[in-house]
């Protein structure tokens, strides 16, 4: 059960990153460059297969021009009951 929640939040986070990236009309490569990360890492995050560290969440939020709090609240990442 706990493993399912972990996967679920990674998928929700990935969808939020993709949605925000598309709102800014950025490619994965452009986002990677802004965040100082590799494009394949961005792809893995968006697919929900990568579990990003807090440091990388901060880099992604900055590159997406959004606060970490807004990224989680505006895009439905928060834990659902």
N, C-alpha and C positions, 0 to 999 in steps of 0.2 A: 504494500500500500504506500509506504513512504517513497519507494522508488518511482511510483507512478506520479506522485506530486512533484518530485524533482524534475522528471521529464516534462510534465505539464508546464511548469513555470519556465523551463528553458524554451519550450515552444512558444509560449505567450510572449516571452521577452524577445525572441527572434522575430515574431510577427510585428511587434512594436517597433523594433529597429528598422525592419523593412518598410513599414508604413511611413515612419518619419523620414527615412531616406528618400522615399518616393515623393513625399510632400515637398522636399527640398530639391527635387529633380536631380539627385546625385546618383551616379553609378556606384557599384560596390567598390570599384577601384578608387573613385574620388573620395568616398567615405574612408577607405583604408588610408589613403594618403593624408587626409585631414587628421585622422586619429593616431597616425603613426603605427598602424597595424598592417598586417598582410591581407591582401584581397581574399585569399582562401580562408583566412580566419573569419572575416566578415561573412562569407558565404556559410561557414559552419555555424556561426552564431544565428544567422537568419533561419537556418534549417532546424535549429534547436538541438544540434548535435554537440555543440561546444558549450561548456559551462564557464562563462567569462568571470574573471576575477573582479574584485571591487575596483582595482586600478583600471582595468579595461572598460568596465562600465562607466567610470568617470571619463575616460578618454572618448568613448563612444558618445556619451551625452554632450560633451563639449563640442565634438565634431558635428553633432546634429543640432547644435545651437539650442539646447533645451536642458533644463535642470534635471538631475537624477530623479527628484521627487515628481516633477511633471511627467517625465518619461514613464514612470510607474503608474501614476494616477490617471493621466489622460489617455493612456493606451490599454487600460484594463489588465495590467500585469499583476496587480495585487492578488493575494490569495483569496480564493472564493470558497465559501462554505459548501 
